[in-house]
C-alpha cells in the first residue's frame, strides 16, 4: 500500500469535480491567504516541505492510480465517480509529473494578514480540475505557518522584556529562551517534525530532535539547528521517595559536575527543595560548579510559584542589580518554567517579574502542546480560493462575497469575501500589498515561481529562511 500516494491526498468530494466544473472550463487559478486570526501578521513557512515530499518528480504512477481506483470505488460505493483516465492522462502526457505552476512569497517572510502568500494554476488545459484537487494537501501549509507565526510573536515578547529588564551581556541568549517541549503532545511524529522545525526558525532550544532531521532533509540545513541540555524527569527524582530526595539531588550534581543541567524539583515540595536543599545543604556545591543549575517548578500557578521560588533563591544565593535596575541571580542558578506555558501566560509571567524587579534573564521557558498542538487552520484563518478561470479560453474573474447573519440577526458582509482575478504581491515602502496582476506597479512581484510541471525551482536552506524571519524581528525591535 502506498501511504504517500498523492492521488489519495484530497477530500473525497473533489474526485467528482471534473464532472461538476462548467463545460469548457480549461483554467483554474487559486491563491492562499491568511484572512486574520490570533495575529495581524503571518509568517509563511512549510511549502517547500510539501513540494519535496508530495509534488516533485513523477508522483502519478500506474500503481498509485490502481490503488486509488480500488479504494475510491469502495468509498463511493460505485464506479464512475473516480475517473482514472484523468490521472492516466497525466502519466501518458506528462510522465506522471503534475502540470501545475505554483508561485509563492519567500518562506520566512512576515506579511500582514489578507495578503496572497501563494498561487497555483494548471498549465495543461485538460487538467483544469487539478488545481483545486491539490488544495487539500497544499492547505496544510497552515500548520507550519501558524507554529512559526506563534513562535515569532513569542520571540517578540521575549525580546521586549529582555530589552527592558535584562543586562546587555544576556541579550544574545534570547534564541534559547523558549524551548520546544511539544513532541509528546503532538498528533503524530510528522506533526512534531513539521511543527518543531517551524519553531526553530525563531528559537534554537528544542527537545524535539526530529525537528532538526526535518530541517536537514527538507530544507537543506547545513548544521544541527536544535539545542538541548541534560535534564531530569520525575521518574528520576522520585526513585528514593520523599525521604531520599536530597540524595537524588546530590547524585545529579555529581553526575553533571559541569555545564547546564535542568532539574525538575516539585516532586514533593518545590519550596522545600529550593530553600533547604538547593539553597541550603547543596548551596556551596552549586556555587562552585563550572556551569548552571536550572531549577524547574512543574506544578502550581506559574506566576505565584515563580515569584516565591525567586524570592527564596535570591535570599539564599544573593543577587546583583544590573544596569537597568533589575535583580539577577548568580550565573550558577537559573529557573525554567515548562508547566502552563502559552502565549498569555508568557506575557503575564514576564510582566509579574518586571513588576517585582526581577530581570527576564533569570528565566527560561518550555512550551508543549500550546506550541505544537493547540492550533488549527482558523488560528490564522487560512484559506485557498479560486479567483480566476478560463472557460473556452475566455478569462473570467471569480469571487465569493457572501452576506451572513451576525449574532444580532443583522445581515453583514462576511470576512470570507475572497479576492477577484489574478493577483500579485508587491513590497512597497509602507509594506506588503496585494494588487491585481493587471495593475502596473513600480515594485516587482514578490511571488516567485517555485514549482512548475513537476520540478522544484526554489530550494532554500533552512538557515537562509531563519535569517529572513529574524531580520523582521530586528526591524520590529528598531
C-alpha positions in Angstrom: 0.0 0.0 0.0 1.2 3.5 -0.8 0.6 5.7 2.2 2.0 8.8 0.4 0.0 8.4 -2.8 -0.8 12.0 -3.7 -3.8 10.8 -5.7 -5.4 10.0 -2.3 -4.3 13.2 -0.6 -7.6 15.0 -1.3 -11.0 15.5 0.2 -13.3 12.8 -1.2 -15.8 15.2 -2.8 -13.0 16.6 -5.0 -12.9 13.4 -7.1 -16.3 14.4 -8.6 -15.2 17.9 -9.6 -14.1 17.0 -13.1 -17.8 16.5 -13.8 -19.1 19.5 -12.0 -17.0 22.3 -13.4 -18.9 24.2 -16.0 -18.4 22.7 -19.5 -15.5 24.4 -21.4 -13.5 25.2 -18.2 -9.8 24.9 -19.1 -8.0 27.0 -16.4 -8.4 27.3 -12.6 -6.2 29.8 -10.7 -6.4 29.9 -6.9 -4.5 31.6 -4.1 -3.6 31.1 -0.5 -4.0 33.7 2.2 -4.3 34.1 6.0 -7.5 36.1 6.5 -6.9 37.1 10.1 -6.9 35.3 13.4 -4.7 35.5 16.5 -2.2 37.8 15.0 -2.3 40.7 12.5 0.6 39.3 10.6 1.6 35.8 9.5 5.0 34.0 9.0 4.8 31.9 5.8 6.6 28.6 6.0 6.3 24.9 5.1 5.5 24.9 1.3 8.9 23.5 0.4 8.4 20.6 2.7 5.1 19.7 0.9 6.5 20.2 -2.5 9.5 18.0 -1.8 7.5 15.3 -0.2 4.5 15.1 -2.4 4.9 17.1 -5.6 8.4 16.8 -7.1 9.1 14.4 -9.9 6.9 11.7 -11.4 4.4 11.4 -8.5 1.4 10.0 -10.5 2.1 6.3 -11.2 0.1 3.4 -12.5 0.4 1.6 -9.2 -0.9 4.7 -7.5 -3.9 5.0 -9.9 -4.6 1.3 -9.4 -4.7 1.7 -5.6 -6.9 4.8 -5.9 -9.4 3.2 -8.2 -9.8 0.2 -6.0 -10.1 2.2 -2.8 -12.3 5.0 -4.1 -14.8 2.7 -5.8 -15.3 1.3 -2.3 -15.5 4.8 -0.7 -18.2 5.9 -3.1 -20.0 2.5 -3.3 -19.9 2.5 -7.1 -17.7 3.0 -10.1 -17.7 6.2 -12.1 -17.1 9.0 -9.5 -13.3 8.4 -9.6 -12.2 8.7 -13.2 -8.8 7.1 -13.5 -8.5 8.4 -17.1 -7.8 11.9 -15.7 -4.7 10.6 -13.9 -3.7 8.1 -16.6 -3.6 11.2 -18.9 -1.0 12.8 -16.6 1.1 9.7 -16.8 0.8 9.5 -20.6 1.1 13.2 -21.4 3.4 14.4 -18.6 5.3 11.3 -17.4 3.4 11.4 -14.1 4.6 15.0 -13.3 2.0 17.4 -12.1 1.1 20.0 -14.8 0.7 23.0 -12.4 2.6 26.2 -11.7 3.0 27.4 -8.1 4.2 30.9 -7.1 4.9 31.9 -3.6 6.5 34.6 -1.5 9.8 33.6 0.1 9.4 31.4 3.1 10.2 33.1 6.4 8.5 36.3 5.2 6.3 38.1 7.7 3.2 39.6 6.0 0.1 41.4 7.2 -3.0 39.2 7.0 -5.2 39.2 3.9 -2.2 39.2 1.6 -1.6 36.5 -1.1 1.0 34.0 0.0 0.9 31.5 -2.8 -0.9 30.9 -6.1 -1.5 27.7 -8.1 -2.8 27.2 -11.7 -2.9 24.3 -14.2 -0.5 24.5 -17.1 -2.4 21.9 -19.2 -6.0 22.9 -20.2 -7.1 19.3 -19.8 -6.1 19.4 -16.1 -8.2 22.4 -15.0 -9.6 20.1 -12.3 -6.2 19.5 -10.8 -5.6 23.0 -9.3 -8.1 22.7 -6.6 -7.8 19.0 -6.3 -4.4 19.8 -4.8 -5.9 22.3 -2.4 -6.3 19.7 0.4 -2.6 18.9 0.8 -1.4 22.5 0.0 -3.7 23.9 2.6 -1.6 22.1 5.2 0.9 24.9 5.0 -1.4 26.4 7.6 0.2 24.3 10.3 3.9 25.2 9.9 3.0 28.8 9.1 0.8 29.0 12.3 3.5 27.5 14.5 6.2 29.8 13.0 3.8 32.7 13.5 3.1 31.9 17.1 6.8 31.3 17.9 7.7 34.5 16.1 5.3 36.6 18.2 6.6 35.0 21.4 10.1 35.9 20.4 8.9 39.5 20.1 7.6 39.3 23.7 10.9 37.8 24.9 12.9 40.5 23.1 10.7 43.2 24.6 11.2 42.1 28.2 14.9 41.4 27.7 15.4 44.9 26.3 13.5 46.4 29.2 15.0 44.4 32.1 18.0 42.3 31.2 21.7 43.2 31.1 23.3 43.8 27.8 25.5 40.8 28.1 22.5 38.5 28.3 20.8 39.7 25.1 22.5 37.2 22.9 20.8 34.4 24.8 17.3 35.2 23.7 17.2 32.4 21.0 17.5 29.8 23.8 14.7 31.2 26.0 11.7 29.3 24.6 12.3 25.6 24.4 10.1 23.2 22.4 8.7 20.5 24.8 5.9 19.6 22.5 6.7 16.3 20.8 4.7 14.1 23.2 1.7 16.3 22.8 1.5 16.2 19.0 -0.9 14.1 17.0 2.0 12.3 15.1 5.7 12.1 14.6 5.2 14.0 11.3 3.5 16.9 13.2 6.3 17.0 15.7 8.9 17.2 12.8 7.0 19.9 10.9 5.9 22.0 13.9 9.2 21.6 15.7 11.1 22.7 12.6 8.8 25.8 12.3 9.6 26.8 15.9 13.3 26.5 15.2 13.1 29.5 12.8 12.7 31.7 15.8 14.4 29.8 18.7 17.2 27.2 19.0 16.1 25.4 22.1 14.2 22.2 21.5 13.8 18.7 22.8 12.0 17.7 19.6 15.0 16.1 17.9 13.1 15.0 14.8 12.6 18.7 14.0 16.3 19.0 13.3 16.0 16.0 11.0 13.2 17.6 9.0 15.2 20.9 8.7 18.1 18.9 7.2 16.0 16.7 4.9 13.5 19.2 3.5 15.3 22.5 3.9 19.0 21.6 3.4 20.1 22.7 6.9 23.9 22.5 7.0 24.1 22.1 10.7 22.2 20.8 13.7 19.7 23.6 14.2 18.4 22.5 17.6 20.0 22.6 21.0 19.1 21.0 24.3 20.7 20.2 27.7 20.7 17.2 30.2 17.5 17.3 32.3 15.7 15.1 34.8 12.1 13.9 34.9 10.0 12.7 37.8 10.9 9.1 37.3 14.5 10.1 38.3 13.5 12.4 41.1 11.1 10.0 42.9 13.1 6.8 42.9 14.2 7.1 46.5 10.9 8.5 47.8 10.5 11.8 49.6 13.0 10.9 52.3 15.6 10.2 49.6 15.1 13.4 47.5 18.2 15.1 48.8 20.3 12.1 48.0 19.0 12.2 44.4 19.8 15.9 44.1 23.3 15.3 45.4 23.8 12.5 42.8 22.6 14.7 39.9 25.3 17.3 40.8 27.9 14.6 40.9 26.7 13.1 37.6 26.8 16.5 35.9 29.8 18.4 37.5 30.0 21.0 34.8 27.7 22.6 32.2 24.0 23.2 32.3 21.7 20.7 34.0 18.0 21.2 34.4 16.3 19.5 37.4 12.6 19.2 38.0 12.2 19.9 41.7 8.5 19.8 42.5 8.1 16.1 43.1 7.3 16.6 46.8 7.6 20.3 47.8 9.2 22.8 45.4 9.7 25.4 48.1 11.5 23.0 50.5 13.7 21.7 47.7 14.6 25.3 46.7 15.1 26.5 50.2 16.5 23.6 52.3 18.3 21.6 49.6 19.4 23.7 46.6 19.7 26.9 48.6 20.8 25.2 51.9 22.7 21.9 52.0 23.9 22.0 48.4 24.4 25.8 48.0 28.2 25.8 48.1 28.5 22.9 45.8 26.2 24.7 43.3 28.2 27.9 43.5 31.5 26.0 43.0 30.2 24.4 39.7 31.5 25.5 36.4 28.1 25.6 34.9 24.4 26.4 35.6 21.8 24.6 37.6 18.4 25.2 36.2 15.6 24.6 38.7 12.3 23.6 37.3 8.9 24.0 39.1 6.3 21.9 37.3 3.1 22.4 39.2 1.0 25.2 40.8 0.1 28.7 39.5 3.0 29.7 37.3 3.2 33.3 38.4 2.8 32.8 42.2 5.1 29.8 42.2 7.8 31.6 40.2 7.7 34.7 42.4 8.0 32.6 45.5 10.8 30.5 44.1 12.8 33.6 43.0 12.3 35.1 46.5 13.8 32.0 48.0 16.7 31.8 45.6 17.6 35.4 45.9 17.5 35.2 49.6 19.7 32.0 49.7 22.1 32.7 46.8 22.0 36.5 46.7 21.8 38.6 43.6 23.2 41.6 41.8 21.4 44.5 40.3 22.0 45.0 36.6 22.4 48.4 34.8 18.7 48.5 34.2 17.9 48.2 37.9 16.7 44.6 37.9 17.8 41.7 40.2 19.9 38.9 38.7 20.8 35.6 40.3 24.4 34.3 40.3 25.2 32.7 36.9 25.3 29.2 38.6 21.5 29.3 39.2 18.5 29.8 36.8 14.9 28.8 36.7 12.9 27.1 33.9 9.0 27.2 33.7 7.6 24.5 31.5 4.2 24.0 33.0 1.2 26.0 31.9 3.1 28.0 29.3 1.2 29.6 26.5 1.1 33.0 24.8 -1.0 34.6 27.5 0.9 33.1 30.5 4.2 34.2 29.0 3.0 37.8 28.9 1.7 37.5 32.4 4.9 35.9 33.8 7.2 38.5 32.3 5.0 41.4 33.5 5.0 39.9 37.0 8.8 39.5 37.0 9.2 43.1 35.8 6.8 44.4 38.5 8.8 42.6 41.2 12.1 44.0 40.0 13.3 40.6 38.6 15.3 40.5 35.3 13.9 38.3 32.5 17.4 36.8 32.2 16.8 34.7 35.3 14.1 32.6 33.5 13.9 30.2 30.5 10.7 28.7 29.3 9.5 25.4 27.9 6.3 25.1 25.9 4.5 21.9 24.9 1.0 21.4 23.5 0.3 25.1 23.3 3.2 25.5 20.9 2.8 22.5 18.5 -0.8 21.2 19.0 -3.2 23.8 20.3 -3.6 25.4 16.9 -5.9 24.8 13.9 -6.5 26.2 10.4 -8.6 29.0 11.9 -5.9 30.2 14.3 -4.8 32.4 11.4 -7.9 31.7 9.2 -6.1 30.2 6.3 -8.0 29.6 3.0 -7.3 28.7 -0.6 -9.8 30.3 -3.0 -10.2 30.4 -6.8 -10.0 33.9 -8.1 -9.6 33.4 -11.9 -10.7 30.9 -14.5 -10.8 30.5 -18.2 -13.8 29.0 -20.0 -13.3 28.0 -23.6 -10.2 30.2 -23.4 -12.0 33.3 -22.2 -10.8 34.9 -19.0 -13.3 35.1 -16.0 -12.6 36.8 -12.7 -14.0 34.7 -9.9 -15.0 35.9 -6.4 -17.2 34.9 -3.5 -18.7 37.7 -1.4 -21.3 36.2 0.9 -23.7 38.0 3.1 -24.0 36.4 6.5 -26.2 36.9 9.6 -24.3 38.0 12.7 -25.2 37.3 16.4 -27.7 40.3 16.4 -29.6 38.8 13.4 -28.2 41.5 11.1 -27.1 40.8 7.5 -23.4 41.8 7.1 -20.6 41.3 4.7 -18.6 38.2 5.5 -14.9 38.2 6.3 -14.7 35.3 3.9 -15.1 37.6 0.9 -12.4 36.5 -1.5 -10.1 38.3 -4.0 -11.0 38.6 -7.6 -8.7 37.9 -10.6 -5.1 37.0 -10.9 -3.0 38.6 -8.1 0.5 39.9 -7.4 2.2 40.7 -4.2 4.4 43.9 -4.0 6.6 45.2 -1.3 6.1 49.0 -1.0 7.9 51.4 1.4 4.7 51.0 3.5 4.9 47.2 3.5 3.4 44.3 1.6 0.3 44.9 -0.6 -1.7 42.5 -2.8 -2.9 44.1 -6.0 -4.4 42.7 -9.3 -1.8 41.3 -11.7 -3.1 43.7 -14.3 -2.3 46.7 -12.2 1.0 48.4 -13.1 3.4 48.8 -10.2 7.0 50.1 -9.8 7.6 47.3 -7.4 8.4 43.7 -8.5 6.1 40.8 -7.8 7.3 39.0 -4.7 5.5 35.9 -5.8 8.2 33.7 -7.4 7.6 30.5 -9.4 8.7 27.8 -7.0 7.3 24.8 -8.8 6.3 24.0 -12.4 5.4 20.8 -14.2 6.9 18.5 -11.6 10.1 20.5 -11.0 11.1 22.3 -7.8 12.5 25.7 -8.9 13.3 27.2 -5.5 15.2 25.0 -2.9 16.2 27.2 0.0 18.4 26.4 3.0 16.9 26.4 6.4 19.4 28.9 7.7 18.5 31.4 5.0 14.8 31.3 6.0 15.9 31.6 9.6 17.9 34.7 8.8 15.0 36.1 6.9 12.5 35.8 9.7 15.0 37.1 12.3 15.5 40.2 10.0 11.9 41.1 10.5 12.4 40.7 14.3 15.3 43.2 14.1 13.1 45.7 12.3 10.4 45.2 14.9 12.9 46.0 17.6 14.1 49.1 15.8 
